[in-house]
Amino acid sequence: MVNIPKTYLDNSFQISVIIPTYNRKHTLERAIESVLAQTVHPLEIIVIDDSSTDGTSDWIQSKYPSIILLQTFKGNLPKGVSAARNAGIKVAKGNWISLLDSDDEWLPDKLAKQVQSLKKNPTVLFCHSNEIWIRDGIRINQHKKHQKYGGNIFEKCLDICRISPSSSIMHKSIFDDVGYFDETLRVCEDYDLWLRITPKYSILFVDEPLIIKYGGHDDQLSRTPEGIEQYRIQSLEKIMDTESLTGTQFQTAKDMLIHKLNIYANGLIKRDKKDEYQLTLFKIKKLHDITD
């Protein structure tokens, strides 16, 4: 367990940091050191090694013996980032969960500023922040479409993923309410979870960069050859099949799903996938027939 000055914590904010990793020993040290450098220390750091073959587990046990190390295996194959995160969340002793991807980095006052903001908003159970983007070693500006928001942001979360997992801190009770990361999704597992959280919970946004996100490397999870829209479509279909949305939320989700299905159908035509195109058109027609 991390050695924590008692003055840094109170019973309201016992923070478990969850870091999933797979063959990223080359970036993991930067992530871990950024947690150890926090001005408000967490209760514990949990690293989940998802079947790495680069010696990650042995290295952690040798260099960071106080870190809680979990290992997930599916034969000799990784189980995926969702399974790794879920494994860490389920054993976490803290009442707050803060996620960190093993290729990202926290700025030193990340936890301090979020805890300070949450204490000023005691009814809020989820907080995220702005971020700095580094791609191929160069700082880049976020596009307007990546703007972050706070408050009741379900509608804002329908188009793309608005919350970076590495910037998030949330009360552990949220997972008991809405469930964990969907382990069947290859990508967009964060988008999927936010769609389940934001209809029910107000989101606190700290509008300053508290993390650094690194991009451009070959093992980024968002790089998938078939694209990510089909996974967002799957998540939208799933949330609409629940009874957790208000009438207005259902309508905006339906409109976004129709929009995404139309874009997806156009791509299917270009790739000459006629059967899948017809199925997608059927889904669109069915959605149009739904009365709220």
C-alpha positions in Angstrom: 0.0 0.0 0.0 1.2 3.5 -0.8 2.5 5.4 2.3 0.0 8.2 2.7 0.3 11.2 5.0 -2.9 11.1 7.0 -3.5 14.8 6.7 -4.0 14.3 2.9 -7.1 12.1 3.2 -10.4 12.0 5.1 -12.9 9.3 5.2 -14.9 10.9 2.4 -12.1 10.5 -0.2 -10.4 7.2 0.0 -9.2 7.0 -3.6 -8.2 3.8 -5.4 -6.2 4.4 -8.6 -6.8 1.7 -11.3 -4.2 1.3 -14.0 -4.7 -1.4 -16.6 -1.8 -2.3 -18.8 -0.7 -4.6 -21.6 2.9 -4.7 -22.8 3.4 -1.0 -21.9 6.3 -1.2 -19.5 7.9 1.6 -21.6 5.1 4.1 -20.6 3.8 2.5 -17.4 6.6 4.0 -15.3 5.6 7.5 -16.3 2.0 6.8 -15.4 2.9 5.3 -12.0 5.4 8.1 -11.1 2.7 10.7 -11.9 0.4 9.1 -9.3 3.2 8.9 -6.7 3.9 12.6 -7.4 0.3 13.7 -6.5 -0.1 16.4 -3.8 -3.1 14.4 -2.5 -2.1 10.8 -2.3 -4.5 7.9 -3.0 -5.3 5.1 -0.6 -3.9 2.6 -3.0 -2.6 2.0 -6.6 -3.8 -1.1 -8.3 -2.1 -2.1 -11.6 -3.8 -4.8 -13.6 -1.3 -6.6 -15.9 -3.4 -8.1 -18.7 -1.2 -11.0 -19.8 1.8 -8.8 -20.7 4.8 -10.6 -22.3 7.3 -7.8 -21.7 8.1 -8.6 -18.0 5.6 -6.0 -16.6 4.6 -8.0 -13.5 8.2 -8.9 -12.5 9.3 -5.3 -13.0 6.4 -3.9 -10.9 7.0 -6.3 -8.1 10.7 -5.4 -8.1 10.5 -1.6 -8.4 7.1 -0.9 -6.8 6.5 -3.5 -4.1 3.8 -1.4 -2.4 1.6 -1.4 -5.5 -1.2 -3.9 -5.6 -0.6 -6.1 -8.7 -3.4 -8.1 -10.3 -3.0 -10.4 -13.3 -5.7 -11.2 -15.8 -5.4 -14.2 -18.1 -7.5 -15.8 -20.9 -5.2 -18.6 -21.8 -2.1 -16.7 -23.1 -4.2 -13.9 -24.5 -5.2 -10.5 -22.8 -8.8 -10.3 -21.6 -9.0 -6.6 -22.7 -9.0 -3.2 -21.0 -12.6 -3.5 -19.7 -11.9 -6.8 -17.9 -8.7 -5.4 -16.5 -10.4 -2.2 -15.2 -13.3 -4.2 -13.8 -11.0 -6.6 -11.9 -9.2 -3.6 -10.3 -12.5 -1.8 -9.4 -14.0 -4.9 -7.8 -11.0 -5.4 -5.4 -10.6 -1.7 -4.7 -10.8 -0.7 -1.0 -11.4 3.0 -1.7 -14.8 4.6 -1.9 -13.6 6.7 -4.9 -12.2 5.2 -8.1 -9.8 7.2 -10.3 -8.8 5.6 -13.6 -5.5 6.1 -15.4 -4.5 4.5 -18.7 -0.9 3.2 -18.7 0.1 5.5 -21.6 -1.2 8.7 -20.0 0.1 10.9 -17.2 -1.4 13.0 -14.4 -0.3 16.5 -13.5 0.8 16.7 -9.8 -2.4 18.4 -8.6 -4.9 16.3 -10.5 -6.4 14.6 -7.5 -6.1 17.6 -5.2 -8.1 19.9 -7.6 -10.8 17.3 -8.2 -11.2 16.5 -4.5 -11.4 20.2 -3.8 -14.1 20.7 -6.4 -16.0 17.6 -5.2 -16.0 18.9 -1.6 -17.6 22.1 -2.9 -20.3 20.0 -4.6 -21.0 17.2 -2.1 -24.0 15.8 -4.0 -21.9 15.1 -7.1 -20.3 11.7 -7.5 -18.4 12.0 -10.8 -15.8 14.5 -11.9 -13.6 14.9 -14.9 -11.2 17.5 -16.2 -9.7 19.0 -19.3 -6.5 17.6 -20.8 -3.3 18.2 -22.7 -2.8 16.2 -25.9 0.6 15.1 -27.1 0.7 13.3 -30.5 4.0 11.9 -31.8 5.8 14.1 -29.3 4.1 17.3 -30.3 1.4 19.2 -28.4 -1.7 19.6 -30.4 -5.0 21.5 -29.9 -8.3 19.7 -29.4 -10.9 20.2 -32.0 -14.2 22.0 -31.2 -16.0 18.7 -31.3 -13.9 17.4 -28.4 -15.2 20.1 -26.0 -15.8 18.9 -22.5 -18.9 19.7 -20.4 -20.3 19.5 -16.9 -23.8 19.2 -15.5 -26.5 17.0 -17.0 -24.5 16.0 -20.1 -26.1 12.9 -21.5 -27.1 14.6 -24.8 -23.6 15.9 -25.1 -22.1 12.4 -24.8 -24.1 10.8 -27.6 -21.9 11.8 -30.6 -18.4 10.9 -29.3 -16.7 10.1 -26.1 -16.6 13.3 -24.1 -14.8 12.1 -21.0 -11.3 10.7 -20.9 -11.0 7.7 -18.5 -7.7 9.1 -17.2 -9.3 12.3 -16.2 -12.2 10.7 -14.3 -12.8 10.2 -10.6 -16.1 8.6 -9.5 -17.7 7.2 -6.4 -17.6 3.5 -6.4 -21.3 3.2 -5.7 -21.9 4.3 -9.3 -20.7 0.9 -10.6 -23.2 -0.9 -8.3 -25.9 1.2 -9.8 -25.1 1.2 -13.6 -22.8 -1.8 -13.9 -19.1 -2.1 -15.0 -17.3 -1.7 -18.2 -18.7 -3.9 -21.0 -16.1 -6.6 -21.6 -17.6 -7.5 -25.0 -16.6 -4.2 -26.6 -13.2 -4.0 -28.2 -13.2 -0.2 -28.2 -15.7 2.5 -27.0 -16.0 0.8 -23.6 -15.7 4.2 -22.0 -18.3 5.8 -24.3 -20.6 2.9 -23.4 -20.2 3.4 -19.6 -20.6 7.2 -19.8 -23.9 6.6 -21.7 -25.1 4.6 -18.6 -23.8 7.1 -16.1 -24.8 10.5 -17.5 -28.6 9.9 -17.8 -28.7 9.5 -14.0 -25.8 11.5 -12.6 -24.7 15.1 -12.8 -21.1 15.5 -13.9 -18.6 17.9 -12.4 -16.1 19.4 -14.9 -12.8 21.0 -13.9 -12.1 23.2 -16.8 -8.3 23.1 -16.7 -5.9 20.4 -18.0 -5.1 18.0 -15.2 -3.8 15.1 -17.4 -1.6 14.5 -20.4 -2.9 12.2 -23.1 -0.3 10.7 -25.4 -1.3 9.6 -28.9 0.2 8.4 -32.2 1.6 5.1 -30.9 0.7 1.8 -32.6 -0.9 0.1 -29.6 -3.6 2.7 -29.0 -6.8 1.0 -28.3 -8.8 3.4 -30.4 -7.0 2.1 -33.5 -9.2 -0.6 -34.9 -9.3 -1.4 -38.6 -13.1 -1.6 -38.9 -13.6 1.8 -37.3 -15.4 2.7 -34.1 -18.8 3.9 -35.2 -20.3 0.4 -35.1 -19.3 0.1 -31.4 -21.0 3.4 -30.6 -24.1 2.2 -32.5 -24.1 -0.9 -30.4 -23.9 1.1 -27.2 -26.7 3.4 -28.3 -28.9 0.5 -29.1 -28.1 -1.0 -25.7 -29.0 2.1 -23.7 -32.2 2.5 -25.6 -33.2 -1.0 -24.7 -33.1 -0.1 -21.0 -35.7 1.8 -19.0 -33.2 4.3 -17.6 -33.9 7.2 -20.1 -36.4 9.9 -19.8 -38.6 10.6 -22.8 -36.4 13.5 -23.9 -33.2 11.4 -23.4 -34.7 8.6 -25.4 -35.6 10.9 -28.3 -32.2 12.5 -28.5 -30.5 9.0 -28.3 -32.8 7.8 -31.1 -32.0 10.8 -33.3 -28.3 10.2 -32.8 -28.6 6.5 -33.5 -30.5 7.2 -36.8 -27.8 9.7 -37.7 -25.0 7.2 -37.0 -26.7 4.4 -38.8 -27.1 6.5 -41.9 -23.4 7.3 -41.9 -22.6 3.6 -41.3 -25.0 2.6 -44.2 -23.2 4.9 -46.6 -19.9 3.3 -45.7 -21.4 -0.2 -46.3 -22.5 0.8 -49.8 -18.9 2.0 -50.6 -17.5 -1.3 -49.4 -20.2 -3.2 -51.3 -21.6 -4.9 -48.2 -25.2 -5.3 -49.5 -26.6 -7.6 -47.0 -25.4 -5.6 -44.0 -26.6 -2.4 -45.8 -30.1 -3.8 -46.1 -30.1 -4.8 -42.4 -29.0 -1.3 -41.4 -31.8 0.3 -43.5 -34.2 -2.0 -41.7 -32.9 -0.8 -38.4 -33.3 2.8 -39.5 -36.9 2.2 -40.6 -37.7 0.5 -37.3 -36.4 3.5 -35.4 -38.5 5.9 -37.4 -41.6 3.8 -36.6 -41.0 4.1 -32.8 -43.4 6.5 -31.1 -42.1 8.0 -27.9 
